[in-house]
Amino acid sequence: MAYWAIATRKGESPPMKITPVLNPNQREFLEDELLYREKLEILAENNTLSTDLFVRKFEDIDDPVLLDKHDSFYHTTKSLLVLFQIMGVMPIHRNPQKYGLARTGYSWTSNQVFWAIFV
């Protein structure tokens, strides 16, 4: 039996619910989903297109500075990436922070490829 049911049966108060901690990208995604659901409900009720609902701009969604700031995978594995680049095993590089450009890339003419060939 679940703890909630046992605790309620014995007269104890159930434990507090823990709210999840979201990073800014997750929070924005959740807000967008909630706003989209609200928009669909309004459209279903009225059958009219309402333009006063908030829609996040695409510039805010793909903000490279914000994505870099919260890229925990890259920050935790950066030392391994640098080590592998020095060893000549992984000749990938990080692209500059530009809209629409992938942050990790590969190019035959990059310094990392020349170093891998030299090693």
C-alpha positions in Angstrom: 0.0 0.0 0.0 1.2 3.5 -0.8 2.6 5.7 2.0 -0.1 8.3 1.4 -2.8 5.8 2.1 -1.1 4.3 5.2 -0.3 7.8 6.6 -3.8 9.0 6.1 -5.3 5.8 7.7 -3.1 6.2 10.8 -4.0 9.8 11.3 -0.6 11.2 10.3 -0.3 14.1 7.9 1.0 13.1 4.4 4.5 14.3 3.5 4.9 17.6 1.6 5.1 17.4 -2.1 8.5 18.4 -3.6 8.3 20.8 -6.5 10.8 20.1 -9.2 13.6 22.7 -9.9 13.7 23.5 -13.6 16.4 25.3 -15.5 15.3 28.3 -17.7 15.0 26.2 -20.9 12.7 23.7 -19.2 10.7 26.4 -17.5 10.2 28.2 -20.8 9.2 24.9 -22.5 6.7 24.2 -19.8 5.3 27.8 -20.0 5.0 27.5 -23.8 3.1 24.1 -23.5 0.7 25.6 -20.9 0.1 28.6 -23.0 -0.4 26.5 -26.1 -2.9 24.3 -24.2 -4.8 27.4 -23.0 -4.9 28.7 -26.6 -6.3 25.4 -27.9 -9.0 25.5 -25.2 -10.0 29.0 -26.0 -10.1 28.2 -29.7 -12.2 25.1 -29.0 -14.7 27.2 -27.0 -14.9 30.2 -29.3 -14.0 28.7 -32.7 -12.3 32.0 -33.5 -8.6 32.8 -34.0 -7.5 35.1 -31.2 -4.2 37.0 -31.8 -3.9 38.4 -28.3 -2.4 35.2 -26.8 1.3 35.3 -26.0 3.5 33.3 -28.3 7.3 33.1 -27.6 9.5 34.5 -30.4 11.9 32.1 -32.1 14.8 34.3 -31.2 14.2 33.5 -27.5 13.9 29.8 -28.1 17.3 29.4 -29.8 19.3 31.9 -27.8 22.8 30.5 -28.0 24.1 32.4 -25.0 21.3 31.0 -22.8 21.8 27.5 -24.2 25.5 27.7 -23.5 25.0 28.9 -20.0 22.8 25.9 -19.1 24.6 23.2 -21.2 25.4 21.0 -18.2 26.5 18.1 -20.4 29.2 20.2 -22.2 30.4 21.8 -18.9 30.8 18.4 -17.2 32.6 16.7 -20.1 34.7 19.7 -21.3 37.8 18.4 -19.7 37.4 15.0 -21.5 36.9 16.8 -24.8 40.0 18.8 -24.4 42.0 15.7 -23.4 40.7 13.8 -26.4 41.6 16.8 -28.7 45.1 16.9 -27.3 45.4 13.1 -27.9 44.1 13.6 -31.5 41.2 11.2 -30.9 38.2 13.6 -31.2 38.8 16.5 -33.7 35.5 18.3 -33.1 35.3 21.9 -32.2 32.8 24.4 -30.7 31.3 26.9 -33.1 30.8 30.5 -32.2 27.6 31.6 -30.6 25.4 32.4 -33.6 21.7 31.9 -34.2 21.0 28.8 -36.3 24.5 27.4 -36.0 25.1 24.2 -34.2 27.4 24.6 -31.2 29.5 21.5 -31.9 30.9 21.0 -35.3 33.4 19.2 -37.5 35.4 20.6 -40.3 38.2 19.1 -42.4 40.1 22.4 -42.3 39.9 23.0 -38.5 42.9 23.2 -36.3 41.8 20.1 -34.4 41.9 17.9 -37.5 45.3 19.2 -38.5 46.5 18.4 -34.9 45.0 14.9 -35.1 46.8 14.2 -38.4 50.0 15.5 -36.9 49.8 13.4 -33.8 
